[in-house]
Amino acid sequence: YGVQIGGERWFVKTAGLADDPAPLLPHNQRVELLRNAVRLHRSVGEHPTLPKLHQVIEFPDGPLLVYGWCNGELLWAPRHLRDDPASAFQRFCRLPAAAIFSALDSLFNLHLIASQRGWIAVDLYDGSLLYDFATSQLHVVDLDHYHHEPFRNTMGRMFGSARFMAPEELQLGEMIDQRTTLFTLGRIALWLLGDGAINPQTFRGASAMLQVFRQATEPDPGLRFQAMENFWGAWCSSLRS
């Protein structure tokens, strides 16, 4: 819910009522996802890309998470509008490359800190990216599915957008860890700076930067960077190339 009190705006997220029909998950699981989001925010602390979590209000039907309002537009677009020049996704991709580098740097830094606290990205895609074109500010939202510590894939096809998902997110029993997060971050960068492929002709960064994302998105986790710190160091070096 968007809520305005006087001159202040807030975003309030709930699990809905216990007797509401749920298209994907039962009410108790939706409640647990909200509590998971609270744990993540308290673990990671304040970060420029995270909407500020001001308060958690307990009700019989679950918690109300009260966030500060963030202006911006989601970079996600449905498939049939993905090439629409008016979409937020295409407008973002037409920004100067330096502006995209800055947004990606914020995204990567958030996940560097989150990984140091033990968090693995799950269901991270362009619909998690809220960008304010007026202030050039990126916010990362809807991180409820993030998982603390590595775990085994018990779903088969996990939650997420196929354009950004690692092979292990589609295979029952595979390990999901920091290398999975790196794959998703690399895929996001390849879409925002090019055509989603390892293509020097369409990629808007230096060859050293493309090599970083090539390694991050290797299908075999053993060939990727093995930790966020390694990826972060390579990314920072590529910005100077």
C-alpha positions as CSV (number, residue, x, y, z in Angstrom):
1,Y,0.0,0.0,0.0
2,G,1.1,3.6,-0.7
3,V,0.2,5.7,2.4
4,Q,0.5,9.4,2.8
5,I,0.4,11.0,6.3
6,G,0.6,14.8,6.1
7,G,3.5,15.5,3.8
8,E,5.2,12.2,4.2
9,R,4.8,9.1,2.0
10,W,5.3,5.5,3.0
11,F,5.2,2.1,1.4
12,V,3.5,-0.6,3.6
13,K,3.9,-4.2,2.7
14,T,1.6,-6.9,4.2
15,A,1.0,-10.7,3.7
16,G,-2.7,-10.0,3.2
17,L,-5.5,-11.5,5.4
18,A,-5.2,-15.2,6.4
19,D,-8.4,-16.1,4.5
20,D,-7.5,-14.3,1.3
21,P,-6.9,-16.6,-1.7
22,A,-3.2,-16.9,-2.5
23,P,-2.2,-17.4,-6.2
24,L,1.2,-18.7,-5.4
25,L,1.9,-19.2,-1.7
26,P,-0.3,-19.8,1.4
27,H,-0.6,-17.1,4.0
28,N,1.9,-18.6,6.5
29,Q,4.6,-18.7,3.9
30,R,3.9,-15.1,2.8
31,V,4.2,-14.1,6.5
32,E,7.6,-15.9,6.7
33,L,8.8,-14.1,3.6
34,L,8.1,-10.7,5.2
35,R,9.9,-11.8,8.3
36,N,12.8,-12.9,6.2
37,A,12.9,-9.4,4.6
38,V,13.1,-7.9,8.0
39,R,16.0,-10.2,9.0
40,L,17.8,-9.2,5.8
41,H,17.4,-5.5,6.3
42,R,18.5,-5.6,9.9
43,S,21.5,-7.8,9.0
44,V,22.7,-5.7,6.0
45,G,21.9,-2.3,7.7
46,E,21.3,0.9,5.8
47,H,22.5,1.1,2.2
48,P,21.8,3.7,-0.4
49,T,20.0,1.2,-2.6
50,L,17.8,-0.2,0.1
51,P,14.5,1.5,0.9
52,K,14.6,2.4,4.6
53,L,12.6,0.0,6.8
54,H,11.2,2.4,9.4
55,Q,9.0,0.1,11.5
56,V,7.5,-3.4,11.8
57,I,4.0,-3.4,13.2
58,E,2.6,-6.7,14.4
59,F,-1.0,-7.6,13.6
60,P,-2.9,-10.9,14.0
61,D,-2.6,-11.5,10.2
62,G,1.1,-10.9,10.2
63,P,3.6,-8.0,10.2
64,L,3.2,-4.7,8.4
65,L,6.5,-3.5,7.0
66,V,6.6,0.3,6.9
67,Y,9.2,1.5,4.4
68,G,10.1,5.0,3.3
69,W,8.6,5.9,-0.1
70,C,11.1,5.7,-3.0
71,N,10.4,7.4,-6.3
72,G,11.2,5.7,-9.5
73,E,10.1,3.2,-12.2
74,L,10.7,-0.5,-12.3
75,L,13.1,-1.5,-15.1
76,W,11.0,-4.6,-15.8
77,A,8.8,-4.6,-18.8
78,P,6.6,-7.5,-20.1
79,R,8.0,-9.3,-23.1
80,H,5.8,-7.6,-25.6
81,L,7.0,-4.1,-24.4
82,R,10.6,-4.9,-23.8
83,D,11.7,-3.2,-27.0
84,D,9.3,-0.2,-26.6
85,P,11.5,2.9,-26.6
86,A,9.1,4.5,-24.0
87,S,9.7,1.7,-21.5
88,A,11.7,2.4,-18.4
89,F,14.0,-0.5,-19.4
90,Q,14.9,1.0,-22.8
91,R,15.2,4.5,-21.4
92,F,17.6,3.2,-18.8
93,C,19.6,1.4,-21.5
94,R,19.9,4.6,-23.5
95,L,21.5,6.5,-20.5
96,P,25.2,7.4,-20.8
97,A,27.3,4.3,-20.1
98,A,28.8,6.0,-17.0
99,A,25.3,6.4,-15.4
100,I,24.7,2.6,-15.9
101,F,28.1,1.8,-14.5
102,S,27.2,3.9,-11.4
103,A,23.8,2.1,-10.9
104,L,25.5,-1.3,-11.3
105,D,28.2,-0.3,-8.9
106,S,25.6,0.4,-6.3
107,L,23.8,-2.9,-7.0
108,F,27.1,-4.9,-6.8
109,N,28.1,-3.1,-3.6
110,L,24.8,-4.0,-1.9
111,H,25.4,-7.6,-2.8
112,L,29.0,-7.5,-1.6
113,I,27.8,-6.4,1.8
114,A,24.8,-8.9,1.8
115,S,27.2,-11.8,0.9
116,Q,29.5,-10.8,3.8
117,R,26.4,-11.2,6.1
118,G,25.7,-14.6,4.5
119,W,22.8,-13.7,2.1
120,I,22.2,-15.4,-1.2
121,A,20.1,-13.6,-3.9
122,V,16.9,-15.4,-4.9
123,D,14.3,-14.0,-7.3
124,L,16.5,-11.1,-8.2
125,Y,15.7,-9.7,-11.7
126,D,15.0,-6.4,-13.4
127,G,11.6,-6.1,-11.6
128,S,13.6,-5.7,-8.4
129,L,15.3,-2.5,-9.8
130,L,13.6,0.8,-9.2
131,Y,15.3,3.7,-10.9
132,D,14.6,7.4,-10.4
133,F,15.6,9.1,-13.7
134,A,15.4,12.5,-12.1
135,T,18.0,11.8,-9.4
136,S,19.9,8.9,-11.0
137,Q,19.1,6.8,-7.9
138,L,18.8,3.0,-8.0
139,H,16.8,1.2,-5.3
140,V,16.6,-2.6,-5.0
141,V,13.3,-3.9,-3.8
142,D,11.3,-7.1,-3.0
143,L,14.2,-9.1,-1.6
144,D,11.9,-11.3,0.5
145,H,13.1,-14.6,-1.1
146,Y,16.8,-14.0,-0.3
147,H,18.2,-17.0,1.6
148,H,20.7,-16.9,4.5
149,E,23.6,-19.2,3.8
150,P,24.0,-21.7,0.9
151,F,21.3,-24.2,0.4
152,R,20.1,-27.0,-2.0
153,N,17.5,-26.3,-4.7
154,T,14.4,-28.1,-3.4
155,M,12.0,-26.7,-6.1
156,G,13.4,-27.6,-9.4
157,R,12.6,-24.3,-11.2
158,M,13.0,-21.7,-8.5
159,F,11.4,-18.3,-8.4
160,G,12.9,-15.8,-10.8
161,S,13.1,-14.6,-14.4
162,A,14.7,-17.1,-16.8
163,R,16.8,-14.4,-18.4
164,F,18.8,-14.0,-15.2
165,M,18.7,-17.4,-13.6
166,A,21.7,-19.6,-13.2
167,P,21.5,-23.3,-14.4
168,E,21.5,-24.5,-10.8
169,E,18.3,-22.6,-10.1
170,L,16.5,-24.8,-12.6
171,Q,17.9,-28.2,-11.4
172,L,16.6,-30.0,-8.3
173,G,19.2,-30.7,-5.7
174,E,21.9,-28.3,-7.0
175,M,23.8,-26.0,-4.6
176,I,22.7,-22.4,-4.5
177,D,25.4,-20.1,-3.1
178,Q,27.3,-16.9,-3.8
179,R,28.3,-18.1,-7.2
180,T,24.6,-18.2,-8.1
181,T,24.2,-14.5,-7.0
182,L,27.2,-13.7,-9.2
183,F,25.6,-15.3,-12.2
184,T,22.4,-13.2,-11.8
185,L,24.3,-10.0,-11.3
186,G,26.3,-10.7,-14.4
187,R,23.2,-11.4,-16.4
188,I,21.6,-8.2,-15.2
189,A,24.7,-6.3,-16.3
190,L,24.8,-7.9,-19.8
191,W,21.2,-6.9,-20.4
192,L,21.6,-3.4,-19.1
193,L,24.8,-2.8,-21.1
194,G,24.1,-4.8,-24.2
195,D,21.8,-7.4,-25.7
196,G,22.1,-10.0,-22.9
197,A,24.9,-11.9,-24.7
198,I,28.7,-11.9,-24.5
199,N,28.8,-9.7,-27.6
200,P,31.7,-7.2,-27.9
201,Q,29.8,-5.4,-30.8
202,T,26.8,-4.5,-28.6
203,F,28.4,-4.3,-25.2
204,R,28.8,-0.7,-23.9
205,G,31.8,-1.3,-21.7
206,A,35.5,-2.1,-22.0
207,S,36.7,-5.5,-23.0
208,A,38.0,-6.1,-19.4
209,M,34.5,-5.4,-18.1
210,L,32.9,-7.8,-20.5
211,Q,35.4,-10.4,-19.4
212,V,34.3,-9.9,-15.8
213,F,30.7,-10.7,-16.8
214,R,31.8,-13.6,-19.0
215,Q,33.4,-15.3,-16.0
216,A,30.5,-14.4,-13.7
217,T,28.0,-16.1,-16.0
218,E,29.9,-19.3,-16.8
219,P,27.3,-22.2,-16.8
220,D,29.6,-24.2,-14.5
221,P,29.8,-22.6,-11.1
222,G,33.3,-23.9,-10.7
223,L,34.5,-21.6,-13.5
224,R,32.9,-18.5,-12.1
225,F,34.3,-16.1,-9.5
226,Q,34.2,-18.1,-6.2
227,A,33.2,-15.3,-4.0
228,M,31.7,-11.8,-4.2
229,E,34.9,-10.2,-3.1
230,N,36.7,-11.6,-6.1
231,F,34.0,-10.4,-8.4
232,W,33.9,-7.0,-6.8
233,G,37.7,-6.6,-7.1
234,A,37.6,-7.5,-10.8
235,W,34.6,-5.1,-11.4
236,C,36.5,-2.2,-9.7
237,S,39.6,-3.0,-11.8
238,S,37.5,-3.0,-15.0
239,L,36.1,0.4,-14.2
240,R,39.6,1.8,-14.4
241,S,40.5,0.1,-17.7
